């Protein structure tokens, strides 16, 4: 992996980790996931649109825009379901399983769909990366969950949706390396889908009657972080193999878990500390391969 792509991937990992922690805060406080989606995708899309004012549209803008809209719509539903899942299970259950299933889907698609020419060293790095979430899973977490069965079902649904959204984004960037245009299209779709979810839940008259200043603040912070996490991920995807970029970015699960342990006093043990060491080793192998 070249250094520029690697740095973009690391930046995407850090920003995505911090942004995902806000999903945990929203879930923990029982706040409206759909409204947060409107704020998150909407503000991120506005930031991209403001930059695009002085930016020429790509030649294949129609296909890129269509794939971007598809990516954003799918990701929006996945993000909404993710927050519903986090209302039923802890971060230390959700994120490890999410980041075993998600990378498996993307790596398989990367090899079969995009033809990623992975070598043995990269497969070793991927295998080590997938062992990181497994280290975070413990049977002792079972009794801590509000509704483990429902949380797992929602987890699987959200994982598949968010993984597929990344594949659409990669395909769009393959038609033209226009990251800002892709962000603008995907975030527009994410905003519209979040509005549709909120409308279906609350109706027109009560769509925002339950919203307070903290909802707006958390949504605004989520939007700013979403823009930077999406931008850095798309930059990495535009130049690197989706199999490797997504697996590196999947290490962001350690960030919200550490923050949740610190902020919400969630359970931690030696295995979770070991996961950090294995994570750094896996990233090093993937970078050097």
N, C-alpha and C positions, 0 to 999 in steps of 0.2 A: 504494500500500500504506500502511495506517495505521501509525503509529509503534509501537503496542503489538505488533501482529503482527510487524513487522520486528524488534523487539528479541527477541521469543520465537524467531524464526527464526535470528537471530545467535547467541543462547545455545545453540540446538540445534546449530548449526554447530560451535561451539567444543567443546562437550562430546562431540559425536559424533566429532570429529576425535581428541581425546585417547583416547576409548574404543576407537576403531579401531586406534590404535597398539598397544594391548594385544593385539589379534588378531595383529599382526605379531610381537610378542614371543613369544607362545604358539607361533606357527608357526615362528619362528626357533629356539626352544629344543626344538622337536619335542614339545611337550606335548599332552595329550589335549584335543582340541577339544570333544568331547561333555561331558566333565566341566566344562570351562570354561563351556559353555552352561548346565549345571545350576546352577552357582554364579551366573552372570550373570543369567539369567532368574529364578532362585529368589529371590535376595536382592532384586532389583528388585521382584519381586512381593510379597515380605514387607513391604518399605517402603511400597508402595502400600496393602496390606491393613491395616497398622497405622494409617494415616491414615484409611482408610475405616471404621474401627470407629465413629467418631462422625459418619459421613457418610451421609445417606439415599441409598438406591438410586434410580436414575432410573426414571421411569415406564415407559419402554420397555426395561427392563433385559434382557429375554430376547433381543431382536434385537441390542442393543448387545453383550451378553455373547457371543452366537454369532459376531458379526463379529469381536469382540476375540479369541476363541479361535482363529478361523480365521487372523487376522492373526499371532498369536503362533506358531502351528504352522508356518505357511509361512516366517516369518522365522527360526525356529529351524533349519529345514533349510537355508535360505539361508546362515545364519551358519556352520553346520558346514561346508558346501561351500566357503565363502569361506576359511576357515582352511586347508582342504586345498589350495586353489588357491595360497595364499600360501606353502605349503611347497614349491611348484614354481616360482614366479615372484616377482620382487621387487615391493615396494610401488609403485615407479615405473612398473611395467608394469600391475599389477593395477588400482590405483585410477583412473588416467586413463581406461582403457577402460570400467571399471565406471561411471564418472560421465559418460560420453557415452551409453552404452546405457540406463542407468537413467533419467535425466531424459527421454530421448526417449520411453520407454515411459509415464512418468507424465504428461508434457505431452500426449501424444496421448490418453491416457485422461481427463485433466482436461478437455480440450476436447470430446471425443466423449461421455464418460460423464457428467461433472459439469457440462458446459456452461460452462466458464470463459470469460468474455467478454474475451479478451486483445486489447489494442490494439497498434498497430505498434511503439510504444516498448518495450513488454514483449517482443515478439518479438525486437527488436534486443538487448535485455538477455539473453534466453535464448540467442540465437545467440552472443553474446560469452562467455557462461558455458560453452557447449559447446566453445568454442575453447580454453578454459583447459586441459582435459585433453589436447586434441590437441597443445598446445605441450609437454606433458610426455612425449610419446611420441617415442622416438628409435630408429632402426635399430641403433644401437651397443649397445643393451641386449640384443640377441638372444643373444650368446654368454655373457652373464652368468647366464642362467637355467638352473635344474636340469633342468626338463622343460617347455619352452615350450608345446608342443602340448597336453599334459594340463592345464597351468595355465590356458590360454585356454578350453578346453572347460568346466572347472570354473568359471571366471570368468563365462562367459555364463549358466550354470545358476544360480549364486548371485545374479547381477544380476537376472535375471527374477523369481526368488522374492522377493527383498527388495523389489523395486519393487511387485510385486503385493500384498505384505503392507501397504504404505503405502496402497494403494487401499482395502483392506478397512477399515483404520483410519479413513480419511476418511469412508467410507460409514457406519461405526458412529457417528462423532461427529456426522454429519448427522442422526441420529435422536435425539440428545440430547448436549448439550455437557458430558459427564461424563468428564473426562480421567482421573481416578484409577480409576474403574470400568473404563474401557477398558484402562488399564495393567494393572490386576489380572488381568483376563481374559486379555489377550494374554501376559502373563508366565507365568501358570499353564500355558497351552498350551505355551509355549516350554520351560518346565521339564520337563513330561511328555514332550515329544518328544525332548529331550536325554537324558533317562533311558532312553527306548526305544532311542535310538541306542547309548548306552553299554552297555546290556544286550545288544543284538544283537552288539556287538563283543567284549565281554569275558565275558558270562555272569554269573550271580548271584555265584558265589564269588570271582571276580577283578575285579569291577566297579571297586573302589577300592583294590585292593592295590598298584597302581603309583603312587598319588597321594602326593605329598609336601607339605611345608609351603608351598613356593613355588607349587604348583598352587592351593592354597587361597588364598594371598595374592593372586595374580593374578586368581583368580576373584572374590574379594571386591571388589577394586578395580574390576574390570569391572562387577560388579553395581551398585555405587554410581554409577558413571558412566553405566551403562545406564539407571538410573532417571531421572537428571536429563536425559539426552539425549532419552529417550522422552517425559518429561513436557513439556519445552519444545517438542519437535516437535509433540506432540498439541495443545498450547495454540495454537501457530501455525496448525496445520491446522484447528482448530475455528473460527477467525475469518477466515482468509485463503484465497486460491485455492490449491489443491493444486499447480497448475502452477508458480506463482511461489515458494511456500514451499519445495517440494522442490528446485527449481533453486538457490535461495539456499543451502539446507542442503547441497547437493551440493559446495559449495566447501570442505567440510571435508577433502577429499582432500589439500589443501595441508598440513594440520597433520601427519598421520602421515608424509607424504613428507619434510617438513622434519625431523621428529623422527628418522625412519629414516636420513636422510643424516647427521645429527649423531651418533646413537647407534651405528648399524651401518656408518657410512662408506659408505653407498650412493652411487651415481654422481649427480653434479649438474652442470649447465652453465648457460650464460646464458639459454637458453630457459626453464628452470625459474624463474629469477628474474623473467623477463618475465611468466610465467604469474601470478605474484603481483600484478603491476601490473594486468594485464588483469582478474584476478579482482575486485580492488577497484573498478575502473571498472564492470564488469558489475553488481556488487551495488548500486552507486550509482544506475545507471540503473533497475534493477528497483524500488528503493525510491522513487525520485522519480516513476515512471510512474503 
